[in-house]
Amino acid sequence: MSGLIESPAQIWLAVEPVDMRRGIDGLSAIVQQRLGYAPCAGAAFIFRNRAGNRLKVLLWDGNGVWLCQRRLHRGSFTWPKASETVFALSQAQWQWLIAGVDWQRLSASSSADWQV
């Protein structure tokens, strides 16, 4: 992630929008019951509202739970239209997502070969 929060081993997006009034307990229940994961396993879980302009991140760091929120003042976050309930993100995709970039259209370039 960045700053105070350590980068989690896995980042999961909940595909369906959630009620942003939910707090740590409500989002943890979604992680367990709908997504089928343990909220305290060290992964980050990303949720969005129906309008797509707000995100909440739920993360257990070993000592406690982080719940962070981000709101866009213009536009919306790019979100997968997957048939699954949860979608895995790479660290690069996460950075593109929070920057407002359409991360689904981007991919890292392959390493170049150079021969003399």
N, C-alpha and C positions, 0 to 999 in steps of 0.2 A: 504494500500500500504506500504509505509515505509518512515522513515525520515521526510522530510518537508511536505509531502502530507498526509492529514488525510485519514484514511481508508473509502472508500465510502460504502454506504449501499448495492449497487449492482455493480457487475462487469460483463460487457457484452463483448463477443468476436464477432467481425464481421467475419463471416465464410469465405467470399470471400476475396481474397487478394486485396490490394489497391495500387495505385501508391504512393510511399513514398515521392514523391515531394510535395504532398498535405500538406498544413499547417492547422492551426486552422479552418479557414473558410471552406476550402474544406472538411475536415473530419467532421465538424459540419453539413455540407450539407448532407453528407452520412448518418450520424446519423438520421437526420430528414427525408430525402426523401426515403432512402432505408430500414433503420431499423425501422422507425416509432416511434422514441423516441425523447424527447426534450433534446438537448445537455446540457441544463443548469439545469437539474433535480437533479444533485448531484451524478449520477452514473458515473462509469469509463467505457470508451469504448476502447477496445483493437483492434488494426489493425495490420496486418502483410503484408509483401511484398510477391511476388510470390515465391521467393526462400525459404522463411520461416526462414531466418536468421536475420530479423529485425522486431521489434515491435514498434508501436507508441501507446501511452496512452493519451487519451483526457479526461480531468476531469475539471468540473466546481466546484470551492471550495466556492462559495458564494461571492467572491471578484473579481475573474478573472478566466481565463482558463489556466490550465496546459497542456502543450504538451511535453511529454517526449519520448525519443527514446532509445532503447536498441538494440545493434548489437552483434551477436555471431560471434566469429572468426572461430569457428569450429562447424559443425553440424547445426541443425535447431530446431526450436520450434515445439513441438507436437501440432497439431491443429485438431479440430474435423472435421469429414467428415459428418456433419449433413445436413439434407435436408432443415433446416431452414436457414434464413439469419443471425440470431444472436443466440448465445449460452451463457447461464448464467454460471458463475464460482463462486465457494465459495472462501473465503479468502485462505483456505488451497490449493485449486487447483491453485490459482493465484501464491502462493509462489512456488509450485512445477513447474509450467510453467516457471517462470523466472529463476529457478535454472537449467533448462534443463532436468528435470525429466519427464518421460512419465506419466503425471498426469491422463490420462484416464484409466490407469491400476491400479492405487492406490485408496484405499479408507481408511477412518479412521477406526480403529478397534473398535468393539463394546466394551462398558465398561464391565469389568469383574465383576462377582458376586463371593463373598466369603462367605462361610458359615462355621461355626464351629460345 
